Amino acid sequence: MKYPGNIIFGSMTAVSALAVHWLSHGAGTGDPGAAVVGIAVSPILHLVFTGPFALLLFIFLLKELKP
């Protein structure tokens, strides 16, 4: 496999972004208060959960560009 880091960290970035999106809309509880709190803390959740995977994906993409 030629690009294992790109595949792994790309898929983890997508999965964690979807998980944060689900959490920020109340995680299926149907409670409007949960959605309001989730949307308020959504940037922090993205920074904590999605940021590291996106950063590692970016690093692996840059490594592939080097000759």
Order of alpha helices (4+ residues) and beta strands (2+ residues): alpha-alpha-alpha
